[in-house]
Amino acid sequence: MTRVLLVDDQALMRAGIRIILNSEPGIEVVGEAGNGEDGVRLALELTPDVICMDVQMPVMDGLEATRQLAGDSSVASRILMLTTFDSDEYLFEALDAGASGFLLKTASPEKLVEAVQIVAAGEALLSPAVTRRVIERFSSVGRAGRDAGAVVGAGALPELTEREIEVLGLLARGHSNSEIATALFVGESTVKTHVSNILAKLGVRDRIRAVVWAYENGFTVPGQAPG
């Protein structure tokens, strides 16, 4: 059972999300909070698998709440940011804060359920739209002004195998595990193993940071083959 905590200042929004998620077998909403401060407290008490976190809230916003939770090594919960604001500012702040996914509240109920399942499975929600935004940001500004501590150090080149290079190139273009498996004619479990090895070698915690690494370090650029 995937246990979910809802953190949103709109009671009606929480009610709608709760109905959608509780109607899905294998998902249970175990708590709700109306601001980030209460969200952090409940997250520590309830230890949910996934936290659906709003961005703009009173007392403490979702970005600060995410920073606190992601920065606490004792917290295993993964955070899915939900917002009505389709803004690069919120997107990159959420990713930098430690969120594992970013979903607009205008998404369909099916997309919401899928997002929770993806994040609960330990993957990052990296839709093609989000991937494009990451590519545009990092291909335009390069490494200047970015915190190199979020990726591998300057000059460090991981020992990726030829197949891992292929997988990373497809990850950088926003492909899911199933799409990568189809493209490379391998099983999805094999792709998951490759992705885990890539994350370990790059020293990053999820797929989003792997994509950032690929573009920020010039490993691959838009329109060219990886490596």
N, C-alpha and C positions, 0 to 999 in steps of 0.2 A: 504494500500500500504506500503510495506517494503522499506524504503529509505536507500540506501547503498552508502558509501563513499569508493573509491578505493585509497589506498596509496601504490605505488610501483614505483621504479625508472626506470622500463622498460616500455616505452610507448607501445610497442607491447603487452606485457603481460596485461597491463591495458585495451587495446583495445579488446583483446580476452575475458577477464573476463566481460567487459562491454557488449559485444555482447551476451554472454551466459546468463547473469543475466537479461538484458533488454528483452530478448526473452521469459522470464518466466512471465506469468500473476501474478500480485501482487508484483513484484519486480521492483524497479526503481533505477538506478545509478544516484545520484544527484550531484556528484562531484568527482574530481580526484586530486591527489597530487603526486609529484615525490620524496618527502622525508618526513621524520617524522615531521620536524618542520612545513612545510606547511600543513601536515596532521592534526596536533594538531590545527592549526589556522582554517582550514576549518571545522573540527569537532565541534569547538565552534561556528562557524558561521552558519553551516547548520543543526546541531543537528540531524545527521542521526540515524537510528535505529541500523544499523550494520556498522562496519568499517572493511573492508578487508585489513589487514595490513601486508606488507612484513617485513621480519626480517632485512636483510642487505640493508641499503640505505645510501647515502651520507648525510652530514649536521647533521642529527639526525637519528639513526636507529630505527627500529620498536619497539624494546624492551623499549627504553627510552620513545618513544612517548606513548606507552601503559601505562607505569608507570605514566606518567603525566596525562593522561586522566582518568585512573582508580583511581588515587588518588584525582581527583577533584569531590567532592560530587555533583556538579551541572551538571555533565555529565552523561546522562542516556544511551549513546551509548554503545553497547556491541561489543567486539573486537574479530574478527576471524583472527588468525595469518596464513599467507600463506607463505610457504618457499619451496625452492628446497633442503634444507638440512635436512636429516632425522637423526637428532642428539639429543641425550639426553640433551646436554647442552642447545640447543635452546628450546627444549620442556619444560624443567623445568624452565628455565629463563622466558619463555613466560607465563607459568602458575603462577609463582611467581609474575610477573609484573601485573597480573590482567586480562589476556586474558580469554575469555570464550570458546575458541576452538583453535585447532591447526590442520591445514590441509596441506598436501603436494601439491605442484603445479602439481604433476603428477597425481593427482586424476582426475576422470572422470568429465565431465560437470554436470552429474546427481548428483554426490557426492558434488560438489561445491554448487549447488542450494539447495540440502538437508541441507548442513552445514549452509548456510545463514538462511534458514527457521528455523532450530533448534535453532540457536543462537538468532534470532529475537523473537522467542517464549519465551525467557527468560530461556532456558535450556542451559547447557554446552554441547559442542560437545565432548562426551567421547566414542570414538570408542574402540572396543576390543584391538586394537593395542596400543593405548595410555594407556588404563587401564593396560595392561601387563607391560608397561614401569614404570607406577606409582607403581605397585605392586612390581616389581623387585627392584626399588630404595628404597622404604620405608620398605620392608621386609628385605632387606640386611643391611641397615644402621640403621634401627630403629629410635628412637627419637633423638639419639645422633647427635649433630650438626645441627639439624633442628630448625627453629624458631617456638617455641610453640605458639607464638602470632597468627599464621596463623590458628590455630585450637583452641579447647577449652583448658583451663588451665589444668595443671597437676593435676591429682586426681579428676577432675570433671567428673562425669558420668551422662549424661542426662537421663531424665525419658522417655525412649522410650517404647512404647507399644510393645506387642509381634508381632503384624503385622508390625509395623515400623522397628523392628529388622530384620524381614524377608525381607522387602523391601530394607533396607540398605545393607544386605548381597548380594542381587542380584545386587544392584547398584555397589557394590565393585567388582563385576565380569564383569562389563561393559554392563549389560543388559539395553535396552531401556525401556521406559514406556510401550510400547505395548508388549514387551517380558515379562516384569514383570506382566502385567495384565493377559497374557496367563498362566504364571506359577502359579499364585495365584488364577486364576478363578474369577477375579474381573474386573470391567470396567476400562478403561484407565483414566477416570476422577477421579476415586477413587485413583488410583496410584499417580496421580499428587497432590492430596490432601495430601497423605502420605508423598510424597517427600518434599512438602512445609513445613509440620510439622517437618520433620527430619532436614531440613536446619535451621529452626528457633530454634529448641532445641539444635542443635550443635553450633549455632552461626556462621555458614559459609554461603557464598553467593551463592554457586552453587554446582552442583553434583561432580565436580572434587575435590573440597575441602572436600566434604563429604567422598569421597573415601580415600583421604589422611588421614583424621581423623580416619577412620576405621582401616587402617593399622598402622598408626603412634601410635595410642593409644592402639593397641593390641586388638581392638574390634573384628577383624576377621583377619585371616592369610591365606595365600594360601593353598588350599587343605582341609580346615576345615570349619565347619559350623560357621556362625556369632554368636557373643555373648559369 
